[in-house]
Amino acid sequence: GVGFYSAFMVADRIDVTSRKAGSDEAFVWASEGDGKFSISPANRDNPGTDIVLHLKSDAEEYLDPTRLEAIVRKWADHVTLPIAILAEGRDQPANEGTALWRKPKSDVSEQNYSEFYRHLNASFDNPWATLHWKAEGAFEYYGLLFIPSMKPFMPVEDEREARVRLHVRRMFIRDRANLLPSWLRFVKGVVDTEDLPLNVSREMLQATPVLGRIRRALISRILGELKTRMTDKAEYQKFWENFGQFLKEGIWEDSEHRTDLATLLRFNSSAQEGLTSLPDYVARMKPDQEAIYFATGDNIEALRSSPQLEGFRAKGLEVLLMSDPIDAFWPERLDTFDGKRLRNASQSAADLGSDDTLPDISPLLSAIKTALGDEVSDVRSTGRLTESAVVLAAPDFGPDLQMQRLLQRAGRGGMPIRPVLEINPTHPLIEAMTTQIDRLDFIKSTASTLMDLARLQDGEAPTDPAAFAKRITTLLAATIHTSHSE
């Protein structure tokens, strides 16, 4: 077959000497790989076959026993036929000859699983979960998958392809067979099937329906295992801290499993200690609440104190807090959970009630907008602030501020979208500014300071830190001077 013909990649001639059992005759088949061959009588003391490769000059590395053993260990470690390599005058065993995944679960100990997992994964931890089963029916395969208990030393974020090993009748075929989607690339293990030929090509792997059915079965097994284990909150939190972000990738990428994945997500909350889930959030919602609110940022603690949450806290509305970069993207794909829309808190001011009862500070808003110029798309009053003077918001149409920042960091932001500066008209500072509206220099300086304060509250740096520091110093000096004068 193909495997034999590939030997001519390293040999310029191959001799196969064979004697049939029960016969005294032996023959040698010889070829130089040029489409021709010869068969002639030969001598062999016992029944059996010898295959001799006359290596090319640039392939002498395959005479090295260590190199040969590495090849055997990689491709044929688990085939049942014993393989030996002549080294230092003795035949040295080169393969294990057993396939752990083909043994009944009752015959495999936890230590056996852990040792195989560490060998397979080149790691030192024990698996967080082990899935071992044999599938029978329309197609047959063996599966042994591991979910690690710790993140790998080399971040799997940089490797987008899952690396579950595909074996056919114990023979290793490849570890990039697309057996799992990229969002499950943290899962390691082996799948061994009887339903593919040993010389299966990459093109055949992509086309065969067998692999598609196996892939769907593997995903179902893994999701089922996670749903079972999430009932132990402490144990599941360990998994979530290591690999939760990949399940969020699954919601973004995989429409087929989006709903199942949503129940597995965990979040920090503005109203609860520890992690919570979407089902738990929905169970706590107010009777008239129509949406699941969330806020995104770079840091959970900064989100807890963000002005974005003030109005929600005042109304007794819970907000889920998200700080992974992908949190700026996946909620849009999920859109709803249990009939409730997911809404970004930074774009949900209208849900907190009407602003019709707010004091009219239109002249001040106009003056601040003029002072800030192209830094903002608008300046408007808001009733969603209870403690802070200002907050940044995204325009009514377009991505929220966190998504804009992430895109800009990745060099994909395009033309920057100018934010909206929202003003709390009941804040003492804003009330004081309305009495100083004729002092243009004061309004301009204070407007710039407010804008930089809003940026800081949102996790950004002032556009000109030195100028910001100078303005703050001037304001502090004026305050101290006024205090001494009184």
PyMOL commands that set and color helices and strands:
alter all, ss='L'
color gray80, all
select helices_A, chain A and resi 2-9+57-63+65-76+100-102+105-107+110-121+156-158+182-184+202-207+209-229+233-253+258-262+278-284+300-304+307-314+325-328+330-334+345-347+349-352+362-375+401-409+428-434+440-457+465-485
alter helices_A, ss='H'
color red, helices_A
select strands_A, chain A and resi 11-19+26-31+37-42+48-55+84-87+90-93+127-135+141-148+165-168+171-174+188-193+268-269+291-296+319-322+336-337+340-344+378-381+390-393+420-423
alter strands_A, ss='S'
color yellow, strands_A
deselect
rebuild
show_as cartoon
